[in-house]
Amino acid sequence: MEFMGNSSGPGHPVVLNTNVWVNGDGKKEHQFNLWFDPAADFHTYTIIWNPENILFKVDDLFIRSFKRFDGIPYTSSKPMRLHATLWDGSFWATEKGKVPIDWSNAPFNVLYRNYYANACVSGGACHSGSDGWMNRQLDGAEWGTVKWAERNYMSYNYCEDGYRFPQGFPAECSRY
């Protein structure tokens, strides 16, 4: 999950980018215009990654599910990594440079609190607390929040980007 900011300044939606990397390729983004100001208060961002799907959650709402499908590469051969950083607003994150960074606002800060990881150790056994997420699937109501987020707040879906995929969309796009 990455906060992309916005192009219109304070008071306008901040874009949250969700991405999944498979075999070194990260072109699986969904972007959402957040329905709140993430800088106004702390929020809870959750990624549940198990052998069947990767679930993205904001506060108590599931906003995305990236499912594993037979015959389609899935990110299961390498251990998960988490990066908590503040990026510089490079070309790719600023509408190809159309939205310049206002460096007079520096320094830019990020603050995290209550970070918690419940994960299996790479190459080792999973601890007893993994039951809550290891087999986690969305139920009907949770799929409803995913559809709500897509319908009302999604601003980019890689499965609809014909410019980026002129030779055809990734195989998983036809399975949802």
N, C-alpha and C positions, 0 to 999 in steps of 0.2 A: 504494500500500500504506500502510495506516495501522494503528498499534498502538492498539487501543481500550482496552487494559488489561483488568481483570476486576472483577467486583462483589464478589468474596469475599476479596481481599487476597493477600498473599504465599503461595506454595505452590500456588496454583490457576492454571489455564490462563489465559494472556493471549490475547485475541482479536486476530487479524490480519484487517483488512478489506481486501479487494481490490475495486477499483471501476474502471469504465470510463466515461468521459464521451464522449457522442456528441451533437453539435449542442447543447451547453450543458446536456444532461441527464445526470445521474450516478446514475441509479437502477438500476445494474447490479451491485449488490454481491454478493459471496460472502464469508462470514466463516468463519474457521477458529479453533478452539481450538488454539493451538500446543502441540506435544508436548514442548516444552522451555521453559525460562525464558530469554527473549531478553535479559534483563538480566544473566544469569550469565556470558555470554561473547559475543564477537562472532560474528555469523553473516552469511552472504552472501545478499542479497535481489536478485533479478534480474528485470527486465522486458524481454522481447524483443518489440518492436513492429515489425511489418512489414506489407506490404500485405494479407496473408492472415489474420493472427491476432495476438492479444496474449497472450503466454505469461507466466505468473507462476511464479517459482521460489524456493524457500527452500533454501539450501545447495545440494545436488545434486539436489533433488527438485522436479519440476514439480508444482504443486498446482492450476493452473487454466489453461484455454485459452478465450479469447473469440475465436470464429471469425468471419470475414467471410462473409456469405451474400449472394447476389444479391438485390437488391430491398429489403435491410434497411440502414438507415443504419449507417455504419462511420466510425470516427474517422480519416479519411485526408485531410480537406481543410484541416486546421490543423496547425501544427507541435506536436510534443510539448513539454510543459513538465514540469519536475521541481521539486517543492517539498520541501525538507528542513526541517521545522519541528517545534515542540512545541506542540500545541494546548492550549487551556485546559479541556478536559473539559466543553464546553457541553451544553446540554439534550439534543441529539440523540445525544450519545456517552455519556450516563450513564443509560440506560434511562428516558429522558424525565424526568430529574431525580430518579429514585428513589434513585440512588446518589450521595450528595453528595461533592464533592471535599474531601479532608482537607487544607486549606491549611496546617496546622501542619507538614506534610512539605516545604513549600517551602524553598528553591528547587528546582524540578524541572529536571533536566538531561538532555540527550541528547548522545551522543558518536558520531560517525561516523569511520570510518577506511577507507582504501583505496578511496575513491570513484573510480569509473571510468565514463566515458561513451564509447560507441562509436556514433556517430550520424552521419547525413547532415545537412548544413547546410541549413536551410530555404531553398528556392529555389535551391539549388546542387547540385552533383554529390556523389555518395557516394564516399568514399575507398575504396581497395582493400581495407581490412580489414572492409568491411561484408558480404562474402560469407558469413561464418559465421552471420549472423542474418537477412539480407535475405530469404532464401527458407526460413528455418527452419520446419519442421513437426515435430510430435511423431511419434515412431515408436511401435510397439506397446507396448514396455516403458514408455515415458514416459507414454503414455495410461494404463497400469496404475498409475503413481504418482498421476496425477490422480484416478483412481477410488478408490484407497486413501485419499487425503486427503479426498475427498468422503464416503466411507463412514464413516471413523473420526473425522474432525475437523471437518467442516463443521457450523457451528451456524446458518447463515443462507444461504438461496439465494433471490434475488429472484424466481426463476421458480416459487417455491412460496408466495409471499406474496399470497394472494388479498385480504387486507385492504388492502394497498397498491395493488393493481391490480384493483379491483372490476369494471372494464369489460373485463377480459381481460388475460392476460399479454402481455408484449412478444413480437413475432413470432419472435425468435430462440429463445425458450424451447422452441418446438415442434420445433426443428431439431436439438437435441442428442440 
